[in-house]
């Protein structure tokens, strides 16, 4: 991935917003993991089994069917999507058998999103979201079907997100703190997204409400404690 800027070519990216989001994701990932066991019952177990089977199908499809230029294109497409969401102007994309790049132009206002754009291919749910969205149209009241569709999409995303991770990737080396910080961010983001998805898989909308309520309780007590100190 390349971007146009006036700064030095070797300058690292990742400002205050990036590191603030990293700390929040780390907290949210750990917090959600502690809540998930509370959603466990026989219904959740059957949903997890269904999701796991679909996950294997998606992972198999990604491993055997998405390779070469197609894999590179998907990687660069994720850069492009997040860049466009940030409000940047796309300048072009080049795809080869084993490498590629996406080039965009950013402004001072969107500069803070460069680190998110760089790491997008390693967490963006490119297949999970459409799979869930399309299945909602046809099987809105069939949670089992929704879980299976989401599992296939998540299996595809997980293998593709993980496959290219490595210290050789410039997506990681341009981040302030290097590969370790970039990897930590990817792990935190994927864990957070996974826990949210699993809460829904296990107990449908109630699972999402359960996580949200738990977070609200923690925030409420923190504010109350802070006010007590002041």
C-alpha positions in Angstrom: 0.0 0.0 0.0 1.2 3.5 -0.8 -0.1 6.9 0.0 0.8 10.4 -1.1 2.1 12.9 1.4 4.5 15.8 1.9 6.2 14.3 4.9 9.4 12.2 4.9 9.0 8.8 3.2 10.3 6.9 6.2 8.0 8.7 8.8 6.0 6.3 10.9 2.2 6.5 11.1 -0.1 6.0 14.1 -1.1 9.0 16.2 -3.1 9.6 19.4 -6.4 8.3 18.0 -4.7 5.1 16.9 -3.1 4.3 20.3 -6.2 5.4 22.2 -8.2 2.9 20.1 -5.6 0.3 20.8 -6.0 0.6 24.5 -9.8 0.6 24.3 -9.8 -2.5 22.1 -7.5 -4.3 24.5 -9.8 -3.5 27.3 -12.9 -4.4 25.3 -11.4 -7.7 24.1 -10.5 -8.8 27.6 -13.8 -7.5 29.1 -15.9 -9.3 26.5 -14.0 -12.5 27.0 -14.8 -12.5 30.7 -18.6 -12.1 29.9 -19.0 -14.7 27.2 -19.0 -17.7 29.6 -22.1 -16.2 31.2 -24.0 -16.7 27.9 -23.3 -20.4 27.8 -26.1 -22.9 27.8 -27.4 -25.8 25.6 -28.8 -23.3 23.0 -25.5 -21.5 22.8 -23.6 -24.8 22.5 -25.7 -25.9 19.5 -25.2 -22.5 17.9 -21.4 -22.7 18.4 -21.3 -26.2 16.8 -23.2 -24.9 13.8 -20.9 -21.8 13.6 -17.8 -23.9 13.9 -18.8 -26.2 11.1 -19.6 -23.3 8.8 -16.3 -21.7 9.9 -14.4 -24.7 8.6 -16.2 -24.5 5.3 -15.3 -20.9 4.9 -11.7 -21.5 5.9 -11.4 -24.4 3.4 -12.8 -22.2 0.6 -10.4 -19.4 1.4 -7.4 -21.7 1.5 -8.1 -23.6 -1.7 -10.1 -21.1 -3.8 -8.7 -17.7 -3.0 -5.1 -17.5 -4.0 -2.7 -15.6 -6.3 -4.1 -12.4 -7.8 -7.5 -12.9 -6.2 -6.0 -13.0 -2.8 -3.9 -9.9 -3.5 -6.9 -8.1 -4.9 -8.9 -8.8 -1.8 -6.0 -7.6 0.4 -5.8 -4.3 -1.5 -9.6 -3.9 -1.7 -9.7 -3.8 2.1 -7.2 -1.0 2.1 -9.4 0.8 -0.4 -12.7 0.4 1.4 -11.3 1.7 4.7 -9.5 4.5 2.9 -12.7 5.6 1.2 -14.7 5.4 4.5 -12.1 7.7 5.9 -12.8 10.2 3.1 -9.6 9.8 1.1 -9.2 10.0 -2.6 -8.2 6.8 -4.3 -5.3 7.2 -6.8 -5.0 3.7 -8.2 -4.5 0.0 -7.5 -2.0 -2.5 -9.0 -2.4 -6.2 -8.6 0.2 -8.9 -9.4 0.4 -12.6 -8.7 2.2 -12.2 -5.4 2.1 -8.5 -4.6 0.1 -5.4 -5.1 -0.5 -1.9 -3.8 -3.3 0.6 -3.3 -2.4 4.3 -3.6 -4.5 7.1 -2.1 -4.2 10.8 -1.3 -5.2 12.0 2.2 -5.7 15.4 3.7 -4.6 16.8 7.1 -8.1 16.0 8.4 -7.8 12.3 7.4 -4.1 11.7 8.2 -4.9 10.2 11.6 -6.7 7.3 9.8 -3.6 6.1 7.9 -2.7 3.5 10.5 -6.2 2.0 10.5 -6.0 1.9 6.7 -2.6 0.2 6.7 -3.9 -2.6 9.0 -7.3 -3.0 7.5 -6.6 -6.2 5.5 -5.9 -8.0 8.7 -9.2 -7.3 10.5 -11.8 -5.9 8.1 -14.8 -8.4 7.8 -15.1 -8.3 4.0 -17.1 -11.5 3.7 -18.8 -11.8 7.2 -20.7 -8.5 6.8 -22.2 -9.3 3.3 -22.9 -12.9 4.3 -24.8 -11.7 7.3 -26.5 -8.9 5.5 -27.8 -11.1 2.6 -28.9 -13.9 4.9 -30.9 -11.4 7.0 -33.0 -10.6 3.9 -34.0 -14.3 3.4 -33.8 -15.8 6.8 -34.5 -13.0 9.2 -36.3 -15.2 11.7 -34.0 -18.3 11.3 -31.1 -17.8 13.7 -29.6 -21.2 12.7 -29.3 -20.2 9.0 -27.9 -16.8 10.0 -25.3 -18.4 12.2 -24.2 -20.7 9.4 -23.9 -17.9 6.9 -22.0 -15.8 9.3 -19.7 -18.7 10.1 -18.8 -19.3 6.4 -18.1 -15.6 6.0 -16.0 -15.4 9.2 -14.1 -18.5 8.1 -13.2 -16.8 4.8 -12.2 -13.6 6.6 -10.2 -15.3 9.3 -7.9 -17.2 7.0 -7.4 -14.3 4.6 -6.8 -11.9 7.5 -4.2 -14.1 9.1 -2.5 -15.6 6.1 -0.5 -12.5 5.1 0.6 -11.4 8.6 4.3 -11.1 9.0 7.2 -8.7 9.8 7.9 -8.5 6.1 4.7 -6.6 5.5 5.2 -2.8 5.1 1.6 -2.5 6.5 3.1 -3.3 9.9 6.6 -1.8 9.6 5.2 1.7 8.9 3.3 1.7 12.2 4.9 3.5 15.2 6.3 0.7 17.3 6.7 -1.5 14.3 5.5 -5.1 13.8 4.8 -5.8 17.5 2.4 -2.8 17.9 0.7 -3.5 14.6 0.3 -7.2 15.5 -1.1 -6.2 18.9 -3.6 -4.0 17.3 -4.7 -6.7 14.9 -5.1 -9.2 17.7 -7.0 -6.8 19.8 -9.3 -5.8 17.0 -10.0 -9.4 15.9 -10.6 -10.5 19.4 -13.1 -7.7 20.0 -15.0 -8.4 16.8 -14.9 -12.2 17.5 -16.4 -11.7 21.0 -19.2 -9.5 19.7 -20.0 -12.0 17.0 -19.9 -14.9 19.4 -22.3 -13.2 21.8 -24.8 -12.9 19.0 -24.1 -16.4 17.8 -24.7 -17.8 21.3 -27.8 -15.9 22.3 -28.9 -13.7 19.4 -29.7 -10.1 20.1 -29.8 -10.8 23.8 -26.1 -11.6 23.7 -25.3 -8.2 22.2 -27.4 -6.5 24.8 -25.7 -8.5 27.5 -22.3 -7.2 26.4 -23.5 -3.6 26.1 -25.2 -3.7 29.5 -22.0 -5.1 31.1 -19.9 -2.3 29.5 -22.5 0.3 30.7 -22.3 -1.0 34.2 -18.5 -0.7 34.2 -18.6 2.8 32.8 -21.3 3.8 35.3 -19.3 2.6 38.3 -16.1 4.2 37.0 -17.8 7.6 36.7 -19.4 7.2 40.1 -16.0 6.3 41.6 -14.4 9.3 39.9 -17.1 11.7 41.2 -16.6 10.3 44.7 -12.9 11.2 44.5 -13.6 14.7 43.3 
